[in-house]
Amino acid sequence: MKEDRTELAVGTFMLLGIACLCYLAFKLGDVSHWTHDRLQLVARFASSSGLREGANVEVGGVRVGTVSRIALDHQSYESVVEMSLDPGLRLQDDAIASIRTAGIIGDKFVKISPGGSEQLLSSGGTIVETESSISLEELISKYIFDGGGAAKK
């Protein structure tokens, strides 16, 4: 009788533990893209240096999605960034996508600035206006080799 109660308590504890783990996996793993139709958009950048798959996409400082894929277009040698966004998001076709850095040396993310057009982007659409990431190394070397020499003259 005592063994039956112990086994029942252990079994119940195990089921609760598994249920908690599943809940945490869904909450922390952001599997909402499995359960909803997401808005899929593409943006083409001259450079997406430092941007990673899974990076945040923000509108107005609010996270609205993630970068789902980054690839190279072998024809134009541009970086093609595919984004998976919240299904209720409505973006104009003249929106601007730019790659920004969170803080001074933080992670890169895509910032989307809404446009003023009345035409909306549909899933599978492309954001035409883009701004590539700013490379701190390029800025420093440009200052040292171009700006520094001019300052001495």
C-alpha positions as CSV (number, residue, x, y, z in Angstrom):
1,M,0.0,0.0,0.0
2,K,2.8,2.4,0.9
3,E,4.7,1.5,-2.3
4,D,1.6,2.3,-4.4
5,R,1.4,5.8,-2.8
6,T,5.1,6.4,-3.4
7,E,4.8,5.3,-7.0
8,L,1.8,7.5,-7.5
9,A,3.5,10.5,-6.0
10,V,6.6,10.0,-8.1
11,G,4.5,9.6,-11.3
12,T,2.5,12.7,-10.6
13,F,5.7,14.7,-9.8
14,M,7.3,13.4,-13.1
15,L,4.2,14.4,-15.1
16,L,4.2,17.9,-13.6
17,G,7.9,18.3,-14.3
18,I,7.4,17.3,-18.0
19,A,4.4,19.7,-18.3
20,C,6.5,22.5,-16.9
21,L,9.4,21.8,-19.2
22,C,7.1,21.8,-22.2
23,Y,5.6,25.1,-21.1
24,L,9.0,26.7,-20.8
25,A,10.2,25.3,-24.1
26,F,7.2,26.9,-25.9
27,K,7.6,30.2,-24.0
28,L,11.3,30.6,-24.2
29,G,11.7,28.9,-27.6
30,D,9.3,31.4,-29.3
31,V,7.5,28.7,-31.3
32,S,4.7,31.1,-32.2
33,H,5.8,30.9,-35.8
34,W,4.6,27.3,-35.8
35,T,1.1,28.1,-34.7
36,H,0.3,31.2,-36.7
37,D,0.6,32.4,-40.3
38,R,3.5,34.7,-40.2
39,L,4.1,37.7,-42.5
40,Q,7.2,36.8,-44.5
41,L,9.2,39.7,-46.0
42,V,12.5,40.0,-47.8
43,A,15.0,42.9,-47.7
44,R,18.2,43.2,-49.8
45,F,21.2,44.8,-48.3
46,A,24.6,45.7,-49.8
47,S,26.1,44.3,-46.5
48,S,24.5,42.4,-43.6
49,S,27.8,42.1,-41.7
50,G,27.2,41.0,-38.1
51,L,23.5,40.2,-38.6
52,R,22.6,36.6,-37.6
53,E,19.6,34.4,-38.2
54,G,17.3,34.7,-35.2
55,A,18.1,38.4,-34.8
56,N,15.2,40.6,-33.7
57,V,13.2,42.7,-36.1
58,E,11.8,45.9,-34.5
59,V,9.3,48.6,-35.5
60,G,9.2,51.6,-33.2
61,G,11.5,49.9,-30.7
62,V,9.1,46.9,-30.3
63,R,10.1,43.4,-31.3
64,V,7.7,42.3,-34.2
65,G,9.6,39.3,-35.5
66,T,12.9,37.6,-36.3
67,V,15.4,37.2,-39.1
68,S,14.7,33.7,-40.5
69,R,17.3,33.4,-43.2
70,I,20.3,35.3,-44.6
71,A,21.7,34.3,-48.0
72,L,23.8,35.7,-50.8
73,D,22.3,36.6,-54.2
74,H,25.0,35.3,-56.5
75,Q,23.8,37.6,-59.4
76,S,24.0,40.9,-57.6
77,Y,26.2,40.0,-54.7
78,E,23.7,41.4,-52.3
79,S,22.7,40.0,-48.9
80,V,19.1,38.7,-49.0
81,V,17.5,38.8,-45.5
82,E,14.3,37.0,-45.0
83,M,12.2,38.0,-42.0
84,S,9.3,36.3,-40.2
85,L,7.0,38.9,-38.7
86,D,3.8,39.1,-36.6
87,P,0.8,38.3,-38.8
88,G,-1.1,41.4,-37.8
89,L,1.7,43.8,-38.8
90,R,0.8,46.2,-41.6
91,L,3.8,47.8,-43.4
92,Q,3.7,50.2,-46.3
93,D,5.6,49.3,-49.5
94,D,7.9,52.3,-48.9
95,A,9.0,51.2,-45.5
96,I,12.7,51.4,-44.8
97,A,14.7,48.4,-43.3
98,S,18.0,49.2,-41.7
99,I,20.5,47.1,-39.8
100,R,21.3,48.6,-36.4
101,T,23.4,47.7,-33.4
102,A,21.8,47.5,-29.9
103,G,24.1,49.7,-27.9
104,I,27.7,50.4,-28.8
105,I,28.9,46.8,-29.3
106,G,25.6,44.9,-28.9
107,D,23.9,42.5,-31.2
108,K,22.7,43.6,-34.7
109,F,19.0,43.8,-35.4
110,V,16.7,44.9,-38.3
111,K,14.9,48.2,-37.7
112,I,11.9,48.8,-39.9
113,S,10.7,52.4,-40.3
114,P,7.1,52.6,-41.6
115,G,6.5,54.6,-44.7
116,G,3.7,56.9,-45.8
117,S,2.3,55.0,-48.8
118,E,-1.2,53.6,-48.9
119,Q,0.0,50.4,-50.5
120,L,0.7,47.6,-48.0
121,L,3.3,44.8,-48.3
122,S,1.8,41.4,-48.4
123,S,3.5,38.2,-47.3
124,G,6.4,37.3,-49.7
125,G,6.9,41.0,-50.5
126,T,10.2,42.9,-50.6
127,I,11.2,46.0,-48.7
128,V,13.0,48.0,-51.4
129,E,14.5,50.8,-49.3
130,T,17.3,49.5,-47.1
131,E,20.3,50.8,-45.2
132,S,23.2,48.4,-44.6
133,S,25.0,48.0,-41.3
134,I,27.7,50.5,-40.3
135,S,31.1,48.8,-39.8
136,L,32.9,50.4,-36.9
137,E,36.2,49.1,-38.3
138,E,35.6,50.8,-41.7
139,L,34.8,54.1,-40.0
140,I,37.9,54.0,-37.8
141,S,40.2,53.1,-40.8
142,K,38.6,55.8,-42.9
143,Y,39.3,58.3,-40.2
144,I,42.9,57.1,-39.7
145,F,43.8,56.9,-43.3
146,D,41.7,59.7,-44.8
147,G,40.8,62.0,-42.0
148,G,44.0,61.8,-40.0
149,G,46.2,62.7,-42.9
150,A,44.1,65.7,-43.8
151,A,44.1,66.9,-40.2
152,K,48.0,67.0,-40.2
153,K,48.2,69.3,-43.3
